[in-house]
């Protein structure tokens, strides 16, 4: 098995965050556990998209999940909270440079 470089891992990480809809889901589950139904209601996204995105985010350690009976609750992984906070703080500085 070929070892993945640090830069490749970082690129994969940023690729996960490079989708505005996934970011919206991440913001929705930052600080409070929510079910797929709640996330759909909060974001306006279709259930299939939310489920697909959550699977991708969970498999890559960005969100955590826990089952309670028939419900699965999702929340942002604790290690991601400072990342999201930093991104939220610094992005306004780049608004004009990033085309926003």
PAZAPA-4460 file (N, C-alpha, C; in steps of 0.05 Angstrom, whole numbers, plus 32768, in hexadecimal, padded with zeros to 4 digits):
% residues 100
    n_x    n_y    n_z   ca_x   ca_y   ca_z    c_x    c_y    c_z   seq   type   mol
   8011   7FE8   8000   8000   8000   8000   8012   8019   8000     1      X     A
   800C   802C   7FEF   801B   8044   7FEC   8013   8057   8003     2      X     A
   8028   8063   800F   8023   8077   8024   8019   8091   8018     3      X     A
   8005   809D   8025   7FFA   80B6   801B   8009   80CD   8029     4      X     A
   8012   80E0   801A   8021   80F6   8025   800F   8109   8035     5      X     A
   801B   8119   8046   800C   812C   8056   7FFD   813F   8044     6      X     A
   8009   8147   802E   7FFC   815A   801C   7FE3   814D   800F     7      X     A
   7FE6   8133   8008   7FCF   8125   7FFC   7FB8   8123   8010     8      X     A
   7FBE   811D   8029   7FAA   811C   803E   7F9C   8137   8041     9      X     A
   7FAC   814C   8042   7FA1   8167   8045   7F8F   816E   802D    10      X     A
   7F98   8167   8015   7F87   816C   7FFD   7F6D   815D   7FFE    11      X     A
   7F6D   8145   8008   7F55   8135   800B   7F42   8142   801F    12      X     A
   7F4E   814C   8035   7F3F   8159   804A   7F31   8172   803F    13      X     A
   7F40   8182   8030   7F34   819B   8025   7F20   8194   800F    14      X     A
   7F24   817E   8001   7F11   8176   7FED   7EF6   8170   7FFA    15      X     A
   7EF7   8163   8012   7EDE   815E   8020   7ECF   8177   8027    16      X     A
   7EDE   818C   802D   7ED2   81A5   8036   7ECD   81B8   801F    17      X     A
   7ED3   81B1   8006   7ED1   81C3   7FF0   7EB5   81C3   7FE3    18      X     A
   7EA1   81B8   7FF0   7E86   81B8   7FE6   7E75   81C8   7FF9    19      X     A
   7E68   81DD   7FEE   7E58   81EF   7FFF   7E41   81E1   800D    20      X     A
   7E35   81CD   8000   7E1F   81BF   800C   7E28   81AE   8023    21      X     A
   7E40   81A1   8020   7E4B   8191   8037   7E52   81A4   804E    22      X     A
   7E5C   81BC   8047   7E62   81CF   805C   7E49   81D7   806B    23      X     A
   7E33   81DA   805D   7E1A   81E2   806A   7E11   81CC   807D    24      X     A
   7E14   81B3   8074   7E0D   819C   8086   7E1F   819C   809E    25      X     A
   7E39   81A1   809A   7E4C   81A2   80B1   7E45   81B8   80C4    26      X     A
   7E3D   81CF   80BA   7E35   81E5   80CC   7E1B   81DE   80DA    27      X     A
   7E0A   81CF   80CE   7DF0   81C8   80DA   7DF4   81B5   80F2    28      X     A
   7E08   81A3   80F0   7E0D   8190   8106   7E24   8199   8118    29      X     A
   7E2C   81B2   8115   7E41   81BC   8127   7E34   81C6   8140    30      X     A
   7E37   81B7   8156   7E2D   81BF   8170   7E14   81B1   8179    31      X     A
   7E06   81A3   8166   7DEE   8195   816E   7DEA   817C   815D    32      X     A
   7DE4   8166   816A   7DDE   814D   815B   7DC4   8150   814C    33      X     A
   7DC3   8146   8134   7DAB   8147   8124   7DA8   812E   8113    34      X     A
   7D8F   8127   810E   7D89   8110   80FC   7D89   811A   80DF    35      X     A
   7D89   8107   80CD   7D88   810E   80B0   7D6F   8120   80AB    36      X     A
   7D59   8118   80B6   7D40   8128   80B2   7D43   8145   80BC    37      X     A
   7D4F   8148   80D3   7D54   8163   80DE   7D67   8173   80CC    38      X     A
   7D7C   8166   80C2   7D8F   8173   80B1   7D82   817B   8097    39      X     A
   7D71   816A   808C   7D62   8171   8073   7D51   8189   8077    40      X     A
   7D43   818A   808E   7D31   81A1   8094   7D42   81BA   8097    41      X     A
   7D58   81B9   80A5   7D69   81D1   80A9   7D77   81DB   8090    42      X     A
   7D7E   81C9   807E   7D8D   81D1   8066   7D7C   81D3   804D    43      X     A
   7D65   81C6   804C   7D55   81C5   8034   7D5F   81B2   801F    44      X     A
   7D72   81A1   8027   7D7E   818D   8014   7D6D   8174   8014    45      X     A
   7D6E   8165   7FFE   7D61   814B   7FFB   7D6E   8137   800E    46      X     A
   7D5D   8124   8017   7D67   810F   8029   7D7D   80FF   801D    47      X     A
   7D7B   80F8   8004   7D90   80E8   7FF7   7DAB   80F6   7FF7    48      X     A
   7DAB   8111   7FF2   7DC4   8120   7FF2   7DD0   8122   800E    49      X     A
   7DBE   8127   8021   7DC8   8129   803D   7DD4   810F   8046    50      X     A
   7DC6   80F9   8041   7DD0   80DE   8049   7DEA   80D8   803C    51      X     A
   7DEC   80DD   8022   7E06   80D9   8014   7E1C   80E9   801F    52      X     A
   7E17   8103   8024   7E2B   8115   802F   7E34   810C   804B    53      X     A
   7E20   8105   805C   7E27   80FC   8077   7E38   80E3   8077    54      X     A
   7E32   80D1   8065   7E42   80B8   8063   7E5F   80C0   805C    55      X     A
   7E62   80D1   8049   7E7D   80DA   8040   7E8B   80E8   8057    56      X     A
   7E7D   80FB   8065   7E89   8109   807B   7E8F   80F7   8093    57      X     A
   7E7E   80E4   8098   7E83   80D2   80AE   7E9B   80BF   80A8    58      X     A
   7E9B   80B5   8090   7EB1   80A2   8088   7ECC   80B0   8089    59      X     A
   7ECC   80CA   8086   7EE5   80DA   8087   7EEA   80E7   80A2    60      X     A
   7EDA   80E1   80B6   7EDF   80EA   80D1   7ED7   8107   80D6    61      X     A
   7EC7   8113   80C5   7EC0   812F   80C8   7EA7   8132   80D9    62      X     A
   7E95   811E   80D7   7E7E   811E   80E9   7E7E   8103   80F8    63      X     A
   7E72   8103   810F   7E6E   80EB   811F   7E50   80E4   811F    64      X     A
   7E4A   80CB   8124   7E2E   80C3   8125   7E2A   80B0   813C    65      X     A
   7E11   80AF   8146   7E09   809C   815A   7DED   8094   8156    66      X     A
   7DE7   807A   815B   7DCC   8070   8157   7DBD   8071   8172    67      X     A
   7DA4   8079   8171   7D92   8078   8188   7D78   806D   817E    68      X     A
   7D74   8053   8182   7D5D   8046   8177   7D5E   8045   8159    69      X     A
   7D49   8050   814D   7D48   8050   812F   7D54   8069   8123    70      X     A
   7D5D   807B   8134   7D69   8095   812A   7D87   8095   812C    71      X     A
   7D93   80A2   8118   7DB0   80A6   8119   7DB4   80C4   811B    72      X     A
   7DC4   80CC   812F   7DC9   80E8   8134   7DE6   80EF   812B    73      X     A
   7DE8   8105   811D   7E02   810E   8113   7E0B   8128   8120    74      X     A
   7E25   812A   8124   7E30   8144   812E   7E4C   8147   8123    75      X     A
   7E55   815F   8122   7E70   8165   8119   7E84   8159   812C    76      X     A
   7E99   814C   8121   7EAE   8141   8132   7EBB   8158   8142    77      X     A
   7EC1   8152   815B   7ECD   8167   816C   7EE7   8173   8161    78      X     A
   7EF6   8163   8152   7F0F   816E   8146   7F09   8182   8130    79      X     A
   7EF1   8180   8125   7EEA   8192   810F   7EE0   81AD   8118    80      X     A
   7ED7   81AF   8131   7ECB   81C8   813B   7EDF   81E0   8139    81      X     A
   7EF8   81DD   8141   7F0A   81F4   813E   7F10   81FA   8121    82      X     A
   7F10   81E5   8110   7F15   81EA   80F3   7EFE   81FB   80E8    83      X     A
   7EE6   81F3   80EE   7ECF   8202   80E3   7ECE   821F   80EF    84      X     A
   7ED5   8222   8108   7ED6   823C   8114   7EEB   824E   8107    85      X     A
   7F02   8243   8101   7F18   8252   80F4   7F0F   825A   80D8    86      X     A
   7F04   8247   80C9   7EFB   824D   80AE   7EE6   8264   80AE    87      X     A
   7ED4   8262   80C1   7EBF   8277   80C3   7ECC   8293   80C9    88      X     A
   7EE0   8293   80DA   7EED   82AC   80E1   7EFE   82B8   80CB    89      X     A
   7F0C   82A7   80BC   7F1F   82B2   80A8   7F13   82B7   808C    90      X     A
   7EFD   82A9   8085   7EF3   82AC   806A   7EE9   82C8   8063    91      X     A
   7EDD   82D8   8076   7ED5   82F3   806E   7EEC   8304   8064    92      X     A
   7F04   82FF   806E   7F1C   830E   8065   7F21   830A   8047    93      X     A
   7F19   82F3   803D   7F1F   82EC   8021   7F07   82EF   800E    94      X     A
   7EF1   82FA   8019   7ED9   82FD   8009   7EDE   8309   7FED    95      X     A
   7EEB   8320   7FEC   7EF0   832D   7FD2   7F04   831E   7FC1    96      X     A
   7F17   8311   7FCD   7F2B   8302   7FBE   7F21   82E8   7FB3    97      X     A
   7F0D   82DC   7FC1   7F02   82C2   7FB9   7EEA   82C5   7FA7    98      X     A
   7EE2   82DD   7FA1   7ECC   82E1   7F8E   7EB1   82E3   7F9B    99      X     A
   7EB0   82E6   7FB6   7E96   82E7   7FC3   7E8B   8302   7FC7   100      X     A
***
